[in-house]
Amino acid sequence: MTFALFQQTPAAGPPGWTQFVFIGGMALMFYFLLIRPQSKARKETEARLAKLKAGDEVVLTSGLYATIDRVEDQHIWVKLGGSVVKARRAAVAALASEPETKQN
């Protein structure tokens, strides 16, 4: 009698293709929740930095307000008080005239 219990075939599991559907669904969620919003924000930042020109009042990532004196490829020269300083273009957080965006 005990041999008969051991000889029973195990119950069949779900088909193998369901694992691929699950992995594909996870990849789509990863793309739409992480990759797509980040690339959209990066494109907006690049567009904003490309439009910088002399005379714009900006807020640097350090929190300082400055006025752009001149613009080069990767650097900008900004007026801080009475002096002119060199900064990276990426150091510009926002234009001072733009409304602040709410961070989550």
C-alpha positions as CSV (number, residue, x, y, z in Angstrom):
1,M,0.0,0.0,0.0
2,T,2.8,2.4,0.8
3,F,4.4,1.7,-2.5
4,A,1.3,2.9,-4.3
5,L,1.5,6.2,-2.5
6,F,5.1,6.7,-3.6
7,Q,4.4,5.8,-7.2
8,Q,1.9,8.5,-7.8
9,T,2.9,11.2,-10.3
10,P,3.2,14.7,-8.9
11,A,0.6,17.3,-10.0
12,A,1.5,19.2,-13.1
13,G,2.6,22.9,-12.6
14,P,1.8,25.9,-14.8
15,P,3.1,25.8,-18.4
16,G,6.6,27.1,-19.0
17,W,5.6,30.0,-21.1
18,T,3.9,31.7,-18.1
19,Q,7.4,32.5,-16.6
20,F,8.3,34.4,-19.8
21,V,5.1,36.4,-19.6
22,F,5.8,37.3,-16.0
23,I,9.4,38.3,-16.8
24,G,8.2,40.3,-19.8
25,G,5.6,42.1,-17.6
26,M,8.2,43.0,-15.0
27,A,10.5,44.4,-17.7
28,L,7.7,46.6,-19.0
29,M,6.9,47.8,-15.5
30,F,10.6,48.6,-15.0
31,Y,10.7,50.6,-18.2
32,F,7.6,52.6,-17.6
33,L,8.2,53.3,-14.0
34,L,12.0,54.0,-14.0
35,I,13.7,54.3,-17.3
36,R,11.2,56.4,-19.3
37,P,10.6,59.1,-16.7
38,Q,14.3,59.5,-16.1
39,S,15.2,59.8,-19.8
40,K,12.4,62.4,-20.2
41,A,13.7,64.5,-17.3
42,R,17.3,64.2,-18.7
43,K,16.1,65.5,-22.1
44,E,14.3,68.4,-20.4
45,T,17.4,69.3,-18.5
46,E,19.6,69.2,-21.6
47,A,17.2,71.4,-23.5
48,R,17.1,73.9,-20.6
49,L,20.9,74.0,-20.4
50,A,21.2,74.4,-24.2
51,K,19.1,77.6,-24.0
52,L,21.3,79.4,-21.5
53,K,22.5,82.8,-22.7
54,A,24.4,85.8,-21.3
55,G,22.3,87.9,-18.9
56,D,20.1,85.1,-17.6
57,E,19.8,85.0,-13.8
58,V,20.2,81.4,-12.7
59,V,20.2,79.3,-9.5
60,L,23.3,77.1,-9.2
61,T,23.1,73.6,-7.6
62,S,24.9,75.1,-4.5
63,G,21.9,77.4,-4.0
64,L,23.6,80.6,-5.1
65,Y,21.9,83.1,-7.4
66,A,24.1,84.3,-10.2
67,T,23.9,86.2,-13.5
68,I,25.5,84.6,-16.6
69,D,28.3,86.7,-18.0
70,R,29.3,84.5,-21.0
71,V,28.6,81.0,-22.2
72,E,31.1,78.4,-23.6
73,D,30.6,74.8,-24.6
74,Q,30.9,73.1,-21.2
75,H,31.4,76.1,-18.9
76,I,29.7,79.3,-18.1
77,W,31.1,82.4,-16.5
78,V,28.8,83.8,-13.8
79,K,28.8,87.0,-11.8
80,L,28.6,86.4,-8.1
81,G,28.6,89.7,-6.3
82,G,31.4,91.7,-7.7
83,S,33.5,88.8,-9.1
84,V,33.1,86.6,-12.2
85,V,33.6,82.9,-11.7
86,K,33.8,79.9,-14.0
87,A,31.3,77.1,-13.4
88,R,30.2,74.0,-15.3
89,R,27.1,74.3,-17.3
90,A,25.6,71.3,-15.4
91,A,25.9,73.3,-12.2
92,V,22.8,75.4,-13.2
93,A,19.8,74.0,-11.3
94,A,17.2,76.4,-12.8
95,L,16.6,79.8,-14.2
96,A,15.7,82.2,-11.3
97,S,12.6,83.4,-13.2
98,E,11.2,79.8,-13.5
99,P,8.7,78.7,-10.9
100,E,10.0,75.9,-8.6
101,T,9.0,72.4,-9.5
102,K,7.6,70.3,-6.7
103,Q,9.9,67.3,-5.9
104,N,8.3,64.0,-4.7
